[in-house]
């Protein structure tokens, strides 16, 4: 895979002038989303870029990036490492869907270098933006949620809105026909089984991209991470 994590991908975008960092202080509850709307509504697609914030009010170590996955055709081509044409992007995507490569399960990784448990867990310490000021009920995470069918173990990855409701509590927005919905809103026997999710807040770009494709019932139970591994090569 050309990018091991989000950081080298952001470095590549920066070299291509496809992401710009903002060092002036911003308020996460309205300024981050306002800047995003200005860029996506006011710029033609070929001129758009992602943006990052390194000076967030009341969050001295916090950083947020937005619009860094598919702001433009050129950005998608950088993510998939192919020519900047719809045909090339389509070919790379279909390659992943048609030839999935199963992920390798490991016991640990960089994501476990820092672990908080018990009272140390506090989602309010993260600079989670309010994306629609005065309309959203509060700050929302928009990460990848990983769920697993409690009966057969099949995993699903999806972009789900998750309103931060407290230090250790979020909402989970999922409903049919979204693939994760049968796992968490089942009927009968399945409703008695727990389905603990996992959240990925800084995923690789191919998993995000493939989730947008693997959404209809004809793809089920193809797993996004398997298709993403092939699309990355």
C-alpha positions in Angstrom: 0.0 0.0 0.0 1.4 3.4 -0.9 0.3 5.1 2.3 0.7 3.3 5.7 -1.5 5.8 7.5 -3.2 9.2 7.2 0.0 11.2 7.9 2.1 10.3 4.9 -1.0 10.8 2.7 -1.4 14.3 4.2 2.3 14.9 3.4 1.7 14.0 -0.2 -1.3 16.3 -0.4 0.8 19.1 1.0 3.5 18.6 -1.7 0.8 18.6 -4.3 -0.7 21.8 -2.9 -3.9 19.9 -2.2 -4.1 20.7 1.6 -3.4 23.9 3.4 -2.7 24.4 7.1 -4.3 27.2 9.1 -2.3 28.4 12.1 -4.6 31.2 13.3 -6.8 30.3 16.2 -10.2 28.9 15.2 -13.3 27.9 17.2 -14.3 24.3 16.6 -17.9 25.0 17.1 -18.4 27.2 14.0 -15.3 28.4 12.2 -14.1 25.0 11.0 -17.3 24.2 9.3 -17.8 27.7 8.0 -14.4 27.6 6.2 -15.3 24.3 4.7 -18.6 25.6 3.3 -16.8 28.6 1.8 -14.4 26.4 -0.1 -16.9 23.8 -1.3 -19.6 26.3 -2.3 -17.4 29.0 -3.6 -14.6 27.2 -5.6 -14.9 25.2 -8.8 -14.1 21.5 -8.2 -10.7 21.7 -10.0 -9.5 24.4 -7.6 -10.6 22.8 -4.3 -8.2 21.7 -1.6 -8.4 20.2 1.9 -7.5 22.2 5.0 -6.1 21.5 8.4 -6.2 23.4 11.7 -3.3 23.5 14.1 -4.5 26.1 16.6 -7.9 25.2 18.0 -9.3 27.3 20.8 -9.2 25.5 24.2 -7.4 22.5 22.6 -3.7 23.3 22.7 -2.6 19.9 21.2 -5.6 19.4 19.0 -5.5 19.2 15.2 -8.3 18.7 12.7 -8.3 18.1 8.9 -11.3 18.3 6.6 -11.9 17.9 2.9 -8.9 15.7 2.4 -10.4 12.6 0.8 -12.4 13.6 -2.3 -12.5 17.4 -2.6 -11.6 17.0 -6.3 -10.8 14.5 -9.0 -7.1 15.3 -8.7 -7.2 14.6 -5.0 -8.9 11.2 -5.5 -6.2 10.3 -8.1 -3.5 11.1 -5.5 -5.3 9.0 -3.0 -5.5 6.0 -5.3 -2.2 6.7 -7.1 -3.6 6.7 -10.6 -4.2 9.2 -13.4 -6.4 12.1 -12.7 -9.3 10.9 -14.9 -12.7 9.4 -14.1 -11.8 6.3 -16.2 -8.6 5.7 -14.2 -10.3 6.2 -10.8 -13.1 3.8 -11.9 -10.6 1.2 -13.0 -8.7 1.3 -9.8 -11.9 1.0 -7.8 -13.3 -1.9 -9.8 -10.0 -3.7 -9.4 -10.4 -3.6 -5.7 -14.0 -4.7 -5.7 -13.2 -7.6 -8.1 -10.1 -8.8 -6.5 -10.3 -8.3 -2.7 -7.3 -9.2 -0.5 -8.1 -10.4 3.0 -6.5 -8.2 5.7 -3.9 -9.7 8.1 -4.9 -9.8 11.7 -2.2 -8.7 14.1 -2.0 -8.5 17.9 -1.0 -4.9 18.2 0.0 -1.8 16.1 0.6 2.0 16.3 -3.1 2.6 17.1 -2.4 0.9 20.5 0.7 2.9 21.4 -1.5 5.2 23.7 -4.3 3.5 25.5 -6.7 5.2 27.9 -9.1 3.3 30.2 -11.6 4.0 32.9 -11.8 7.5 34.1 -9.1 8.6 31.7 -11.4 8.2 28.8 -13.0 11.6 27.9 -14.2 12.3 24.4 -14.7 16.0 25.3 -10.9 16.3 25.2 -11.0 15.9 21.5 -11.6 19.0 19.3 -14.8 17.5 17.7 -16.4 20.2 15.4 -20.0 21.2 15.3 -20.6 20.9 11.6 -23.9 22.8 11.3 -23.8 25.5 13.9 -27.2 26.3 15.5 -28.8 23.3 13.8 -26.8 20.3 14.9 -27.6 19.1 18.4 -23.9 19.2 19.3 -20.4 18.2 18.1 -20.3 15.2 15.8 -17.6 12.6 15.1 -17.7 11.4 11.5 -15.3 8.4 11.7 -15.3 4.9 10.3 -17.3 2.6 12.5 -16.4 -1.1 12.4 -19.1 -3.5 13.4 -19.2 -7.3 13.4 -22.2 -9.6 12.9 -22.7 -11.4 16.2 -23.8 -14.6 14.4 -21.2 -15.1 11.6 -18.4 -12.7 12.4 -18.7 -10.7 9.1 -17.4 -7.2 9.5 -18.7 -4.0 8.1 -17.1 -0.6 7.9 -19.1 2.6 7.4 -18.9 6.3 7.8 -21.5 7.0 10.6 -22.3 10.2 12.3 -21.7 10.0 16.0 -22.9 12.8 18.3 -20.7 13.3 21.3 -23.1 13.0 24.2 -20.6 12.8 27.1 -17.1 11.7 28.1 -17.8 8.1 27.2 -21.0 8.2 25.2 -21.9 8.9 21.5 -24.8 8.3 19.3 -24.6 6.0 16.3 -26.5 6.9 13.1 -27.3 3.8 11.1 -30.5 2.5 9.6 -31.6 0.2 6.8 -30.5 -0.2 4.0 -27.1 0.6 5.5 -25.2 -2.7 5.9 -24.4 -2.3 9.6 -28.1 -1.8 10.5 -29.0 -5.5 10.7 -26.2 -5.9 13.3 -27.4 -3.2 15.7 -31.1 -2.9 15.0 -32.0 -6.6 14.6 -35.1 -8.5 15.5 -35.6 -11.7 17.5 -32.6 -13.8 18.4 -30.0 -11.4 17.1 -31.2 -8.5 19.3 -30.1 -10.4 22.4 -26.4 -10.5 21.3 -24.1 -7.5 21.8 -22.4 -5.9 18.9 -19.5 -3.7 20.3 -18.2 -1.3 17.5 -14.7 0.0 16.9 -14.1 3.6 15.8 -11.3 4.7 13.4 -10.8 8.5 13.5 -7.8 8.7 11.2 -8.1 5.9 8.6 -6.3 5.4 5.3 -8.0 7.0 2.4 -8.7 3.9 0.4 -11.0 2.4 3.1 -13.0 5.7 3.2 -13.2 5.7 -0.6 -14.3 2.1 -1.0 -17.0 2.5 1.7 -18.7 4.9 -0.7 -18.9 2.1 -3.3 -19.6 -0.9 -1.1 -23.0 0.2 0.1 -25.7 -1.7 -1.9 -27.0 -5.1 -1.2 -25.4 -6.6 -4.3 -21.9 -6.1 -2.7 -22.8 -7.7 0.6 -20.9 -9.3 2.3 -17.8 -7.9 0.5 -15.7 -6.2 3.2 -14.4 -2.7 2.5 -10.9 -3.3 4.0 -10.4 -6.3 1.6 -11.3 -4.2 -1.4 -9.2 -1.3 -0.2 -6.0 -3.4 0.0 -6.3 -4.3 -3.6 -7.2 -0.8 -4.8 -4.1 0.5 -3.1 -1.8 -1.6 -5.3 
